[in-house]
Structures are given as structure tokens and as C-alpha cells.
């Protein structure tokens, strides 16, 4: 009898242990609530977000971006493929429009979505709404006019308009704040855009920053003393539009770096080997670390290779520019990189001569640049940056973003699942790095594509019960629906008009109520007059 009791005890203990192990197998750490950035990078976030001041961003201002595109007008339909509207609710990221399929593929767009999804799984993100702009430059529409400080945003919401949400304030007062939050990976001072990492170049391309970082042991194996004392550079030969607006310290208009360096290299072959690809033989980026000095210039905007050059262990020579990325404020010239095209368009010759004459100092610059990159540009730092930016932006929201007030709310995890299987996009990024780690137990994988008109509390909690092993599965028909929306090219809901309708109804009701009160008051006055 005692033996049987002991056996029963062992059996119960085994079941409990197996249950505990099963739970442990599905355990994932709680989302982080905060992190710390380099002080200058944190300051960039606060400076950018402070643009909206105390009035903040009201719902009608946020939705004014809807007027940027009109799928019914061919001349405006093209605009629908530049901005990506994003809404975050209860920690889940949603997309409020879908880019037409013929524009899918480039990692400029997809890389940001992948990195944003990972940030939402690592950090608890607040409720917020913004637009991601996947062009080379921040849009001219978000420029700040020098004279007045107003923005160039042409789609101003009605002055008397306000969100019908009880948590919303009236429209942002003044033109300065009446522009939605737009994120871009390159900007200049006279622009209200919020600068974010160029995530596609950091994680998606074959020679991405993350891929170069994985080769760090091989890169570091080439000693400084073994490297060639020449400033090396290779690129496509073109000139971006803002170069003619720049001047060097000698008062001259700055020459186009990518073409001007051809002639300088020909004149000083012992110092510089920096050519566009029509004149110089291509060299893979991962092989350029054999040179002591690497030359970096802007492309159409900031260079997507500059971040990677910092990893190579070479001293990076960077051409002057008015454009900057999310971390540039933390970089110090002559500490993390060697600046050129500052005094004149030919001063790179003097910079290389200085580096050769001051070898120890040039090596210190190379090592400081690499150290900076490893500490502040690695993926954990980029995810932290997105969390801090979104957290600060949320303080400017004067309404509560909700999918119940948006006609389309595609959970980002479902969009990534679609992109990972779609033939035009399946090789655009390494989706499984995040989908296998987070996507299979994300409740948002089972959400519908629209919660329009649902309760304000709608969100990932409404996804229902998880499947076997805590797995949430996106139905195949849901992915097919996402495909149809992309290929249809019309997934740009005019939520601004949808929001205006209840406002108009409310105004009519208030007007009728006021008229009724006036009539009743007149009747009462008349009766009092008769009694008198």
C-alpha cells in the first residue's frame, strides 16, 4: 500500500514537473520599460519632439496626412506610396495603409517595419500615431520656413475641427504645430521630421551593418600597421540636389564630392584612391579595411555606408553635409572621424597628409569611431532609440490613438508574415530573425484587419485564445486579403473624412439644440410680456 502511495506521489510530481517545464519552455521575458542612450542622441530626440510644444498633436492634425493622397485622382495616387501610416495601441503596432505592390521590395520601407516590430516586442511602447517616410530625404512638406517658423505642410485641418474622441483636445493652435509626426532616416535642421535609424541598411542588405558586425573578428585581424596608407573610396557617380546650396570656408560653392574626387585622386595617387565606378574598380565593402583611410560622401542623402565604415577599423574621412542621421550629434570631428570639404573642396589632400604625419592620432580616430559604432549603433541601441523616440512622441499626443477610429488597422506581425512569403519582398530582409522569435506567440497574429467602430479597448486582447502550445496563427485567408489590398493599390483610407462625419453630425446637433434653446427663450419672453 505504501509502495502504491509512493508511486502515486511520484506520478503527480512528474505531471507537475512536466507542466512546469512546458510553461518554462514558453516563457519570455517581460517587455522592458526603459533604456539609456548616449546623452547627445537622447538630446536629438527631445529637440525633434519639442517642435510641437505644448499644443501637441491633435487627431485632426495627425489625420491631415490622409489628404496627401487620393486614390481616385491619378496625379495624387502616386503620393500613396511614400508615407506609411503607423498606429500603436496597447503595445501592438498597426499599419493604417498598405503600399501598392509595384512599390514593394526596397528595404528602405521594409527594414523599418521589421525593426519597429522587434522594438515593440522588446519594449512596452505607448499609444501613438505617426507616419514613416521612406524616401532618401525627409519630405519638403515638413520644412520649417525660416522667416515665420511655420511649416510648409499644405493640408491644414479645419481651424474649428476637433476629434470626436472624448480624450482629444481641439486642433493644434497655430500653423507651427499643425503638421503630423513624420519620421525619416535623414533630415536637416529646417525640417520638423523625426530622424530614425536607416533600418534597412542596418539589417536587411547583404552588406548590412549587422552583417559587417558579424565579421568583426576577421576585420580586426588586419593590423593598423599592415593597412595601405591611402584614402580609399568607391561609389556611383552622381550629385545630390542640395550640394549647390553649400559653401566651404573659403566662400566657394562646394563641388560635388563624388565627381570632384576623381580629379583629386588622379592628381594625388599616392594619397587618394577615391573614384566613382565609371573610373575605379569596385571593391566589396568588407574588403576595404585593408586601407588605413576610408572616404565617405553623401549619396542622395546621408550615406548608408558611413555607419558601416566606422566598423572597419580604418579612419573615416567624411565630407561636410547639411544632412544628418539619428546619431550624428554624438560624433565629434577629429575624434570619431576626419572631416573634409570644410575649408575648401580640395582640403582632403591636407587631411590625408595630416593623417600620414600623425599616424598615432589617425589610429586613435579609427579606434574611437569603431568603439562608438559598436556601442551606439548596434541593434540593441537602435531598438532603444525607437523606444525612446516613440515614448517622447507619445507625450505630444492630445488624443488616444485607436483602431476603432481607423478604417484599416493591419497588425504589423501579419504584414511581416505576408512580406516574408510574397515573391517581390521575400528576399528584402531577414524576417525570420523576428518572426521565429516573437511572431508565433504574438496575439496580434490572429486579429482582424479592421476594428473600425469597435470599442475603444479593442486590441491584441481581442484576438481570442491561443492555439496549441500558445501559438497564434494568422489564417491563410487573412494573408490573402493583405495581398489583395497591396495589389489593388487603393489601401489608403481617408480617415480624415471619416472623422469629419461624426464631427459634422455633432455640430449640427449642437446647432439644433442651440436654436431650440433660443426659440424656447423667445417663447418664454413673449409669455412673460403677455402676463405683464
C-alpha positions as CSV (number, residue, x, y, z in Angstrom):
1,X,0.0,0.0,0.0
2,X,2.8,2.3,0.9
3,X,4.5,1.4,-2.4
4,X,1.4,2.4,-4.4
5,X,1.1,5.7,-2.4
6,X,4.7,6.5,-3.2
7,X,4.1,5.6,-6.9
8,X,1.1,7.9,-7.0
9,X,3.1,10.7,-5.4
10,X,5.9,10.3,-8.0
11,X,3.3,10.3,-10.8
12,X,1.7,13.5,-9.5
13,X,5.2,15.1,-9.1
14,X,6.1,14.1,-12.6
15,X,2.9,15.7,-14.1
16,X,3.6,18.9,-12.1
17,X,7.2,18.9,-13.3
18,X,6.2,18.4,-16.9
19,X,3.6,21.2,-16.6
20,X,6.2,23.5,-15.1
21,X,8.6,22.6,-17.8
22,X,6.0,23.3,-20.5
23,X,5.4,26.7,-19.0
24,X,9.1,27.4,-18.8
25,X,9.5,26.4,-22.4
26,X,7.1,29.1,-23.5
27,X,8.4,31.7,-21.0
28,X,9.6,35.0,-22.5
29,X,10.9,38.0,-20.5
30,X,8.5,40.9,-19.8
31,X,8.8,43.8,-22.1
32,X,11.3,46.5,-21.0
33,X,10.0,49.8,-19.9
34,X,13.1,52.0,-20.3
35,X,16.7,52.1,-21.6
36,X,19.6,54.6,-21.7
37,X,21.0,56.3,-24.8
38,X,24.1,58.4,-25.4
39,X,23.2,61.8,-24.0
40,X,23.6,63.6,-27.3
41,X,21.5,61.0,-29.1
42,X,18.8,61.4,-26.4
43,X,19.0,65.2,-26.8
44,X,18.3,64.8,-30.5
45,X,15.0,63.0,-29.7
46,X,14.0,65.8,-27.3
47,X,15.0,68.5,-29.7
48,X,13.0,67.0,-32.6
49,X,9.9,66.2,-30.5
50,X,9.9,69.7,-28.8
51,X,8.8,71.1,-32.2
52,X,5.2,70.6,-31.3
53,X,5.4,72.4,-28.0
54,X,2.5,72.5,-25.5
55,X,-0.3,72.3,-28.1
56,X,1.0,68.9,-29.2
57,X,-0.7,66.9,-31.9
58,X,-4.4,66.6,-32.2
59,X,-6.2,63.9,-34.0
60,X,-7.3,66.1,-36.9
61,X,-3.6,67.1,-37.4
62,X,-2.5,63.5,-37.3
63,X,-5.1,62.6,-39.9
64,X,-4.3,65.5,-42.2
65,X,-1.7,63.3,-43.9
66,X,-4.7,61.4,-45.4
67,X,-5.2,64.3,-47.8
68,X,-1.7,63.8,-49.1
69,X,-3.0,61.0,-51.4
70,X,-6.2,60.5,-53.3
71,X,-6.6,57.1,-54.9
72,X,-9.4,58.4,-57.1
73,X,-7.1,61.0,-58.8
74,X,-4.2,59.7,-60.9
75,X,-2.0,62.7,-60.2
76,X,-2.3,62.3,-56.5
77,X,-2.4,58.5,-56.4
78,X,1.4,58.4,-56.8
79,X,1.7,60.0,-53.4
80,X,0.1,57.0,-51.7
81,X,3.4,55.1,-52.0
82,X,5.7,57.3,-50.0
83,X,4.2,57.5,-46.5
84,X,3.5,54.6,-44.2
85,X,0.9,55.4,-41.5
86,X,1.5,53.7,-38.2
87,X,-0.7,53.4,-35.1
88,X,0.4,51.8,-31.8
89,X,-2.3,50.7,-29.4
90,X,-1.9,48.7,-26.2
91,X,1.7,47.9,-27.3
92,X,0.6,46.4,-30.7
93,X,1.8,48.1,-33.9
94,X,-0.7,48.5,-36.7
95,X,-0.5,49.9,-40.3
96,X,-3.3,52.2,-41.4
97,X,-2.4,52.0,-45.1
98,X,-0.7,49.4,-47.4
99,X,1.7,50.4,-50.1
100,X,0.8,49.3,-53.7
101,X,2.5,46.0,-54.6
102,X,4.5,47.5,-57.5
103,X,6.4,49.7,-55.0
104,X,7.2,46.9,-52.6
105,X,10.7,45.4,-52.4
106,X,13.1,48.1,-51.3
107,X,14.4,47.6,-47.8
108,X,14.1,51.4,-47.0
109,X,10.5,50.7,-46.2
110,X,10.6,47.1,-45.1
111,X,13.6,47.4,-42.9
112,X,12.0,50.0,-40.7
113,X,8.9,47.8,-40.3
114,X,11.0,44.8,-39.2
115,X,13.0,46.9,-36.7
116,X,9.8,48.6,-35.4
117,X,8.2,45.2,-34.8
118,X,11.2,44.0,-32.9
119,X,11.2,47.2,-30.8
120,X,7.5,46.5,-30.0
121,X,8.4,43.1,-28.7
122,X,11.4,44.1,-26.6
123,X,9.9,47.3,-25.2
124,X,6.4,48.3,-24.0
125,X,5.5,51.0,-26.5
126,X,2.9,53.7,-25.6
127,X,-0.1,54.6,-27.7
128,X,1.0,56.8,-30.5
129,X,0.4,57.6,-34.2
130,X,2.9,58.8,-36.8
131,X,4.0,58.5,-40.4
132,X,7.2,56.9,-41.7
133,X,8.5,58.4,-44.9
134,X,10.6,56.0,-46.9
135,X,12.3,58.4,-49.3
136,X,16.0,59.4,-49.3
137,X,15.2,62.7,-47.7
138,X,12.6,64.0,-45.2
139,X,9.7,65.5,-47.2
140,X,9.8,69.1,-48.2
141,X,6.3,69.4,-46.9
142,X,7.6,69.2,-43.3
143,X,10.1,72.0,-43.9
144,X,10.2,74.9,-41.4
145,X,10.0,78.3,-43.0
146,X,12.9,80.5,-41.9
147,X,11.0,83.8,-41.7
148,X,7.9,82.7,-39.7
149,X,8.8,79.3,-38.2
150,X,5.6,77.9,-39.8
151,X,5.8,74.6,-41.6
152,X,5.2,74.1,-45.3
153,X,2.6,71.4,-44.6
154,X,-0.2,72.3,-47.1
155,X,-3.0,70.1,-45.7
156,X,-4.1,72.2,-42.7
157,X,-7.1,70.8,-40.7
158,X,-10.2,72.9,-40.3
159,X,-9.5,75.6,-37.7
160,X,-12.6,74.7,-35.7
161,X,-12.2,71.0,-36.2
162,X,-11.7,68.6,-33.3
163,X,-11.7,64.9,-32.7
164,X,-14.9,63.4,-31.7
165,X,-12.9,61.2,-29.2
166,X,-13.6,62.3,-25.7
167,X,-9.9,62.2,-24.9
168,X,-9.0,64.5,-27.8
169,X,-8.3,68.2,-27.5
170,X,-9.2,70.8,-30.1
171,X,-7.0,71.3,-33.2
172,X,-3.4,72.4,-32.6
173,X,-3.4,76.2,-32.4
174,X,-1.2,78.0,-34.9
175,X,0.4,76.7,-38.1
176,X,3.7,75.8,-36.5
177,X,2.3,72.7,-34.8
178,X,-0.3,71.8,-37.4
179,X,1.8,69.1,-39.1
180,X,1.7,65.4,-38.2
181,X,4.6,63.4,-36.8
182,X,6.7,62.2,-39.8
183,X,9.7,60.0,-39.3
184,X,12.6,59.9,-41.8
185,X,16.1,58.5,-41.8
186,X,17.8,61.7,-42.9
187,X,16.9,65.3,-42.2
188,X,18.3,68.8,-42.0
189,X,17.8,71.5,-39.3
190,X,15.0,73.3,-41.1
191,X,12.7,70.3,-41.1
192,X,10.2,69.1,-38.5
193,X,10.7,65.4,-39.3
194,X,11.8,63.0,-36.6
195,X,15.0,61.3,-37.5
196,X,15.2,57.5,-37.1
197,X,17.8,54.8,-38.0
198,X,18.1,53.7,-41.6
199,X,17.0,50.3,-40.5
200,X,17.0,48.7,-44.0
201,X,20.7,49.4,-44.4
202,X,21.4,48.4,-40.8
203,X,19.8,45.0,-41.0
204,X,18.5,44.0,-44.4
205,X,21.1,44.4,-47.2
206,X,23.7,41.7,-47.9
207,X,26.4,44.1,-46.6
208,X,24.2,45.5,-43.8
209,X,25.7,47.0,-40.6
210,X,24.7,43.9,-38.7
211,X,26.4,41.6,-41.2
212,X,29.6,43.6,-41.1
213,X,29.5,43.5,-37.3
214,X,29.3,39.7,-37.5
215,X,32.6,39.8,-39.4
216,X,34.3,41.8,-36.7
217,X,36.9,39.2,-35.8
218,X,38.1,39.0,-39.4
219,X,38.1,42.8,-39.9
220,X,40.1,43.3,-36.7
221,X,42.7,40.7,-37.7
222,X,44.2,43.2,-40.1
223,X,46.6,45.3,-38.0
224,X,46.8,49.0,-38.5
225,X,50.4,48.8,-39.5
226,X,49.6,46.4,-42.3
227,X,47.0,48.7,-43.9
228,X,47.7,50.8,-47.0
229,X,48.3,54.5,-46.4
230,X,45.8,55.7,-49.0
231,X,42.3,57.2,-48.6
232,X,40.0,54.8,-50.5
233,X,36.5,55.3,-51.8
234,X,34.1,53.8,-54.3
235,X,30.6,54.9,-55.3
236,X,28.1,55.5,-58.1
237,X,28.8,58.9,-59.7
238,X,26.1,61.4,-59.2
239,X,25.4,64.5,-57.2
240,X,22.6,65.2,-54.8
241,X,20.4,68.2,-55.1
242,X,21.5,70.2,-52.1
243,X,25.2,70.3,-52.8
244,X,25.0,73.6,-54.8
245,X,23.5,75.3,-51.7
246,X,26.6,74.5,-49.6
247,X,29.7,76.6,-49.3
248,X,33.1,75.8,-47.9
249,X,35.0,78.1,-45.5
250,X,36.8,79.8,-48.5
251,X,33.4,81.2,-49.6
252,X,33.3,78.9,-52.7
253,X,30.3,76.7,-53.6
254,X,31.1,73.2,-52.6
255,X,32.0,70.9,-55.5
256,X,30.2,67.6,-55.9
257,X,32.3,65.2,-53.8
258,X,31.6,62.1,-55.9
259,X,32.8,63.6,-59.1
260,X,35.3,66.1,-57.9
261,X,37.3,63.4,-56.1
262,X,38.0,61.7,-59.4
263,X,40.3,64.6,-60.4
264,X,41.9,64.9,-57.0
265,X,42.7,61.2,-57.0
266,X,44.3,61.5,-60.4
267,X,46.4,64.4,-59.2
268,X,47.4,62.7,-55.9
269,X,47.5,58.9,-56.5
270,X,50.0,58.5,-53.6
271,X,47.4,59.9,-51.2
272,X,43.9,59.2,-52.6
273,X,42.2,56.4,-54.5
274,X,38.6,57.7,-54.5
275,X,36.7,57.2,-57.7
276,X,33.2,56.7,-59.0
277,X,32.6,53.3,-60.5
278,X,32.9,54.6,-64.1
279,X,36.6,55.2,-63.3
280,X,37.6,52.9,-60.5
281,X,37.4,49.2,-60.0
282,X,34.7,48.1,-57.4
283,X,35.9,46.7,-54.1
284,X,33.4,45.0,-51.7
285,X,32.9,47.0,-48.6
286,X,34.0,44.1,-46.4
287,X,37.4,44.2,-48.2
288,X,38.0,47.9,-47.8
289,X,39.5,47.6,-44.3
290,X,42.9,46.9,-45.9
291,X,43.2,50.7,-46.3
292,X,44.1,53.0,-43.4
293,X,41.7,55.7,-44.5
294,X,38.1,55.3,-46.0
295,X,36.4,58.2,-47.7
296,X,32.6,58.8,-47.2
297,X,30.4,61.2,-49.0
298,X,26.6,61.7,-49.1
299,X,24.6,59.8,-51.7
300,X,21.2,61.2,-52.5
301,X,21.2,62.0,-48.8
302,X,23.3,60.8,-45.8
303,X,25.5,57.8,-46.7
304,X,24.1,54.4,-45.7
305,X,27.7,53.2,-45.8
306,X,29.2,55.7,-43.3
307,X,27.8,53.7,-40.4
308,X,29.5,50.6,-41.7
309,X,32.8,52.3,-42.5
310,X,33.1,53.1,-38.8
311,X,33.2,49.3,-38.1
312,X,36.2,48.6,-40.4
313,X,38.9,49.9,-38.0
314,X,40.0,52.5,-40.6
315,X,40.0,56.2,-40.1
316,X,36.9,57.5,-41.9
317,X,37.1,60.8,-43.8
318,X,33.6,62.3,-44.0
319,X,32.6,65.1,-46.5
320,X,30.8,68.0,-45.0
321,X,27.0,67.9,-45.3
322,X,23.9,69.7,-44.1
323,X,22.1,66.3,-43.7
324,X,22.4,64.1,-40.7
325,X,21.3,60.8,-39.2
326,X,19.9,59.9,-35.8
327,X,23.3,59.6,-34.1
328,X,25.4,62.3,-35.8
329,X,25.0,64.8,-32.9
330,X,27.1,62.4,-30.7
331,X,30.0,62.3,-33.2
332,X,33.0,64.6,-32.8
333,X,35.2,65.6,-35.8
334,X,38.8,64.7,-35.3
335,X,37.8,62.3,-32.6
336,X,35.5,59.8,-34.3
337,X,36.1,60.8,-38.0
338,X,38.3,63.2,-40.1
339,X,36.2,66.0,-41.8
340,X,37.0,67.3,-45.3
341,X,35.4,69.7,-47.8
342,X,35.2,72.1,-44.8
343,X,37.9,74.7,-45.7
344,X,37.8,74.1,-49.4
345,X,36.7,71.4,-51.9
346,X,40.2,70.2,-52.1
347,X,41.2,70.1,-48.5
348,X,41.1,66.3,-48.4
349,X,44.7,66.4,-49.6
350,X,45.7,68.2,-46.4
351,X,43.7,65.9,-44.2
352,X,45.4,62.8,-45.7
353,X,48.8,64.4,-45.3
354,X,48.0,65.2,-41.7
355,X,46.9,61.6,-41.1
356,X,50.1,60.2,-42.5
357,X,52.2,62.6,-40.5
358,X,50.3,61.8,-37.3
359,X,49.8,58.1,-37.5
360,X,49.1,57.5,-33.8
361,X,46.4,60.2,-33.8
362,X,44.8,58.8,-37.0
363,X,44.8,55.4,-35.5
364,X,43.1,56.8,-32.3
365,X,40.4,58.3,-34.6
366,X,39.9,54.9,-36.3
367,X,39.6,53.1,-32.9
368,X,37.3,55.7,-31.4
369,X,35.0,55.6,-34.4
370,X,34.7,51.8,-34.2
371,X,34.2,51.9,-30.5
372,X,31.4,54.4,-30.9
373,X,29.7,52.3,-33.6
374,X,29.8,49.2,-31.6
375,X,28.3,50.9,-28.5
376,X,25.7,53.2,-30.1
377,X,24.8,51.7,-33.5
378,X,24.3,48.0,-32.7
379,X,20.8,46.6,-32.8
380,X,20.0,46.9,-29.0
381,X,20.9,50.6,-29.2
382,X,18.7,51.1,-32.3
383,X,15.8,49.4,-30.6
384,X,16.3,51.6,-27.6
385,X,16.3,54.7,-29.8
386,X,12.9,53.8,-31.3
387,X,11.5,53.2,-27.8
388,X,12.8,56.5,-26.5
389,X,11.6,58.4,-29.6
390,X,8.1,56.9,-29.5
391,X,7.9,57.4,-25.7
392,X,8.7,61.0,-26.1
393,X,6.4,61.5,-29.1
394,X,3.5,60.0,-27.0
395,X,3.8,62.9,-24.7
396,X,2.6,65.1,-27.6
397,X,-0.5,63.1,-28.4
398,X,-3.6,65.1,-27.4
399,X,-5.9,62.2,-28.1
400,X,-5.8,58.4,-27.7
401,X,-5.0,56.6,-30.9
402,X,-7.4,53.8,-31.5
403,X,-8.1,51.3,-34.3
404,X,-11.8,51.7,-33.5
405,X,-11.4,55.0,-35.3
406,X,-9.4,53.8,-38.3
407,X,-10.9,52.0,-41.3
408,X,-7.8,49.8,-41.8
409,X,-5.6,48.5,-38.9
410,X,-3.3,45.7,-40.2
411,X,-1.3,44.2,-37.3
412,X,2.4,44.6,-38.2
413,X,3.1,41.0,-37.4
414,X,0.7,39.9,-40.2
415,X,2.2,42.4,-42.7
416,X,5.6,40.9,-42.0
417,X,4.3,37.4,-42.4
418,X,2.9,38.4,-45.8
419,X,6.1,40.2,-46.9
420,X,8.1,37.1,-45.9
421,X,6.2,35.0,-48.3
422,X,5.4,37.4,-51.1
423,X,7.7,36.9,-54.2
424,X,8.5,40.6,-54.6
425,X,9.6,41.0,-50.9
426,X,10.6,37.6,-49.5
427,X,14.3,38.4,-50.0
428,X,14.2,42.1,-49.0
429,X,15.1,41.4,-45.4
430,X,15.7,38.7,-42.8
431,X,12.2,38.4,-41.5
432,X,12.7,35.2,-39.6
433,X,15.0,36.9,-37.1
434,X,11.9,38.4,-35.6
435,X,9.1,36.2,-36.8
436,X,10.5,33.0,-35.3
437,X,11.5,34.7,-32.1
438,X,8.3,36.7,-31.5
439,X,5.7,36.2,-34.2
440,X,4.4,32.8,-33.3
441,X,3.1,33.7,-29.8
442,X,2.0,37.3,-30.7
443,X,-1.7,37.6,-30.1
444,X,-1.9,40.2,-32.8
445,X,-1.3,37.5,-35.4
446,X,-4.9,36.5,-35.0
447,X,-6.5,39.9,-35.1
448,X,-8.8,41.1,-37.9
449,X,-7.6,43.8,-40.4
450,X,-10.1,46.3,-39.2
451,X,-11.6,47.2,-35.8
452,X,-13.5,50.2,-37.2
453,X,-16.4,51.1,-34.9
454,X,-15.3,48.6,-32.3
455,X,-15.0,49.5,-28.6
456,X,-12.1,51.8,-27.7
457,X,-10.5,48.9,-25.8
458,X,-10.1,46.8,-28.9
459,X,-6.6,45.5,-29.4
460,X,-4.5,42.4,-29.1
461,X,-6.5,41.2,-26.1
462,X,-9.4,40.6,-28.5
463,X,-7.5,38.0,-30.5
464,X,-9.1,35.2,-28.7
465,X,-7.5,32.0,-27.3
466,X,-4.1,30.9,-28.4
467,X,-3.7,27.6,-30.3
468,X,-1.7,24.6,-29.2
469,X,1.5,25.5,-27.4
470,X,0.5,29.1,-27.0
471,X,0.8,29.8,-30.8
472,X,-1.4,32.4,-32.5
473,X,-1.9,31.6,-36.2
474,X,-2.8,34.1,-38.9
475,X,-5.5,32.4,-41.1
476,X,-4.3,31.9,-44.7
477,X,-7.3,33.9,-46.0
478,X,-6.1,36.9,-43.9
479,X,-2.8,36.9,-45.7
480,X,-4.6,36.5,-49.0
481,X,-6.7,39.6,-48.1
482,X,-3.5,41.5,-47.3
483,X,-2.2,40.5,-50.7
484,X,-5.3,41.7,-52.5
485,X,-5.1,45.1,-50.7
486,X,-1.5,45.6,-51.8
487,X,-2.1,44.5,-55.3
488,X,-5.3,46.6,-55.6
489,X,-3.3,49.7,-54.9
490,X,-6.1,51.5,-53.1
491,X,-5.4,50.7,-49.5
492,X,-5.3,54.4,-48.4
493,X,-8.3,55.1,-46.3
494,X,-9.5,58.7,-46.0
495,X,-9.8,58.5,-42.2
496,X,-9.8,62.3,-42.1
497,X,-13.1,62.4,-43.9
498,X,-14.5,59.5,-41.8
499,X,-13.6,61.6,-38.7
500,X,-15.2,64.7,-40.1
501,X,-18.6,63.0,-40.4
502,X,-19.3,62.5,-36.7
503,X,-17.9,66.0,-36.1
504,X,-20.3,67.4,-38.6
505,X,-23.2,65.5,-37.1
506,X,-22.2,66.7,-33.7
507,X,-22.0,70.3,-34.9
508,X,-25.5,70.0,-36.5
509,X,-26.9,68.6,-33.3
510,X,-25.3,71.3,-31.2
511,X,-26.6,73.9,-33.6
512,X,-30.2,72.5,-33.5
513,X,-30.0,72.3,-29.7
514,X,-28.9,75.9,-29.5
515,X,-31.6,77.0,-31.9
516,X,-34.1,75.1,-29.8
517,X,-32.9,76.9,-26.7
518,X,-33.2,80.2,-28.4
519,X,-36.7,79.6,-29.6
520,X,-37.7,78.4,-26.1
521,X,-36.2,81.5,-24.6
522,X,-38.0,83.8,-27.1
523,X,-41.3,82.0,-26.3
524,X,-40.8,82.4,-22.5
525,X,-40.0,86.1,-23.0
526,X,-43.2,86.5,-25.1
527,X,-45.3,84.8,-22.4
528,X,-43.8,87.0,-19.7
529,X,-44.6,90.0,-21.8
530,X,-48.3,89.0,-22.2
531,X,-48.6,88.3,-18.4
532,X,-47.2,91.8,-17.7
